[in-house]
Amino acid sequence: MAEQASETQVYKLSVLAQRQHLPSLPGQEEGTTYGVVWSSFPMPAHGSCYVVKFNNARSISFLAYIDDQGAVFPVDQPITLAPAACPDFAVTPDERGYSGTVFVRGEGASLQPLSKYRGSFKGTMREVSDSETWNTSRSLTYRPFMASMYLRYCVFDSERRNVGKGPSISIDMRVYPLDEPVDIMGAFSRLPLPDAIDAVVYQIGEHDRSSGIERFARRVFGEIDVDFLRTLMQRSSIALAYIERMDAYYINFDHTAFSAGEADAIYAVEAAINRLHRVLGMLGFAHCAASASPSEEACSAYDQAAFSGITSWVKRLMDDAISANAWIQPGHIAARPGGEWDVRTRFASSCERLGLIVRLEYDYRFDSAARELRVRFGVPQASSMPASRFDVLEGAWVSIDNDERTRYATEYANRMALVLAAAAFSSSLSMRRFVVEKWDAMRDASLSVAFDRTEFTTHLMPLASELDGAPLSCETATERLSRSVTPERMQRDIPASLQAAPREDTRPLPRALQDLLLADSIDELEVMEVPDDPYMARCNELRASAPSDPARAERGYTELIEELEARCAAVEFMSDRPIITRFCENHLGRILLPVLEEDRSVRINRAPDALFFARYELCDLYMGAGAFERALPEARKLLDLATTSMQSYSMLVNVLARLERFQEVIDVAKNGLRVAYDRSSIAYLFYRVAFAYWVLGDRETAMACYRLVPRDEHITPMADEELSQLLAEMGRSERPTLREAAARAEQMGVPVPPSPETASQVADATVLLTDNGFHYLASRCVYHMWRITARDQLSAVHRSLLP
């Protein structure tokens, strides 16, 4: 019960009440104590705490109520309903919720921008101001930050309320509870993209009293030409995906199927969806139904803040310059700090975490000798910019014509350039220069700007800070970057040795690569046959004659095999060190070859293609004739020759299955899965080993292996059908999860690709080849790493290593 005091009401404080005392603040009267309390007094929905004055250990006076949306309202007692008045103090998040603007109520009921802040509601927050303040020198969690800022600006220093940094804002930023939660984004997980957009607009139109966020969604999606999107989807697949790392939506489509203008229309849809997602995220409903909403005008303010806050990334990226690189050691071997792998992965990782509203398509090149990084990115078009906004000065909604949207897009692109520059300079403290090429796909034209490190840190980083929260209409970045225009482009002359195929490259390998790859020079890693090889010509001629004269083909294959085996034996005999002959289907197979070789001192003699294919065709000839016993020794020799070739594993497994030697099928398939790297081969081996286990009576392992057959492969439907039959036989209706299947397979010694040894071999080779300038093979290794991990930064690194 409240006790009456002369000026304010005093409330008893329970010993169980949760509280936090604040340190003494500037302007605070000596001997007084302030803080926050929660959990022991009634509070509205979305409430966080109360700001109070501690009169003594057992009593308090209420000063303000803080909600969890960034607003503070003066109160003198506990409340149960959210205040209807404008808050005295508020903070609004900008891009992604990691920074924002501080507002204080000025004269009347208007909020005026006062300063900035860094941080997030769920982490720590710190004021950012032109002059040092109590809150700029310390980071606090949400409750003490909001309470201390409110006390400083609205209680101890209330005259500051009338000192705004701009025009009054007459937008009602309050968030009101909704009668029922509204799941605006839910339709996108249930329906095709155009149907989802139409469904959102239709459902909102059905409501007599739609919320502000719903009206904003209808406004944004109303800018989309849904019929045109349907036409595009009839031509080629267009699918929406959410990328958690970027906290953004991404539309997957085949770029070759559409013109530049059609691709631009798809990007505009993506931008519209991300605009709504960003506003929902600022309200706390990024991944759930919205249970509260501000006005449509407030949603527009959040939307504009998301666009204008892009340069907040600059400081965050530069602050990460000395942080650890998560990709410095993807396997057993660590990359050289500041080396090619470190720089390339740092830059790509920074770019891939940028949750921008518009699409970021980019490629880059790194010159380690010059310590220069060059980037080419596609600039956003006018269609990705808002077509309308709520204008604070006008106090009304205004349409944005195409010319103005084009200027907005240009300004946003230049701010993107500043962010990419920060990503480049933060990738290495020794990065000296950055060139960014802004490519306009609609005009097929480019404009580049360049600046060195000192220019960027001295002039452009402060500019980026000033632009954080500045409207795109100011065009400040456009004007400033126009002074740094250069005719240079991303592509530049690269030393031929860096991109040379192994056959054309005689550079010696460093010791670490020699030990890893069983080779002394890079040319020893070549696996491709020379053009117009006469032995392959003979093999092809025999293959063509086999249907009409199999006996002649058999004799020809046998003679060719014996001749080539004799040549290989001579090479092995004449070598002054241990050497073995092996065939590899591709360069990745050669990288993986040492995984299966126990003697690390041996070197590899490349087997002629004709030797492998002659024996393969001989096996196939015997299989076609039903001579499985004759095919078996040839298939074993084929695998001995090509231990990383999936063709050789498939051939031997097929022969053994026809002979019903199912335990041997399992043993061979297990070895194959150790080094399997392509989805089709993995699917075939799991399918074969699953059937073998079933025949041998181990239905649990068979079920697990069927479940591990990758989706969307040629053999997947057969595997699914057999799994259904097996489940019926077992009296089960549900398939095991992938996690359960993998655990069973590993328990039985069946490797689940990529095996740890294969993944480490490829990762170690990638790091060493990249750091030592062997880009041709490095690009092929990192491509495989990307296919294994599905991490987009590895795709970017792969592209950066290509000519």
Buried (B, 14 or more C-beta within 10 A) or exposed (E): EEEEEEEBEBBEBEEEEEBBEBEBBEEBEEEEBBBBBBEBBEBBEBBBBBBBBBBEEEBBBBBBBBBBBBBBBBBBBBBEEBBEEBBBBBBBBBBBBBBBBBBBBBEEEBBBBBBBBBBBBEEBBBBBEEEEBBBBEBBBBBBBBBBBBBBBBBBBBEEBBEEBEEEBBBBBBBBBEBEEEBBBBBBBEEBBBBBBBBBBBEBBEEEEEBBBBBBBBBBBBBBBBBEBBBEBBEEEEBEBEBEEEBBBBBBEBEEEEBEBEBBBBBBBBBBBBBBBBBBBBBBBBBEEBBBBBBBBBBBBBBBBBBBBBBBBBBBBBBEBBEEEBEBBBBBEBBBBEBBBBBBBBBBBBBBBBBBBBBBBBBBBBBBBEEBBBBBBBBBBBBBBBBBBBBBBEEEEEEEBEEEBBBBBBBBBBBBBBBBBBBBBBBBBEEBBBBBBBBBBBBEEEBBBBBBBBEBBBEBBBEBBBEBBBBBBBEBBBBEBBEEBEEEBBBEEEEEEBBBBBBEEBEBEBEEBBBEBBBBBBBBBBBBEBEEEBEBBEBBBEBBEEBEEEBEEBBEBBBEBBEBBBEBBEEEBEEEEEEBBBBBBBBBBBBBBBBBEBEEEEBBBBBBBBBBBBBBBBBBBBBBEEEEBEBBBEBBBBBBEBBBBBBBBBBBBBBBBBBBEBBEBBBBBBBBBBBBBBBBBBBBBBBBBBBBBBBBBEBBBBBBBBBBBBBEEBEBBEBBBEBBEEBBEEEEEEEBBEEEEBBBBBEEBEBBBBBBEBBBBBBBBBBBBBBBBBBBBBBBBBBBBBBBBBEBBBBBBBBBBBEE
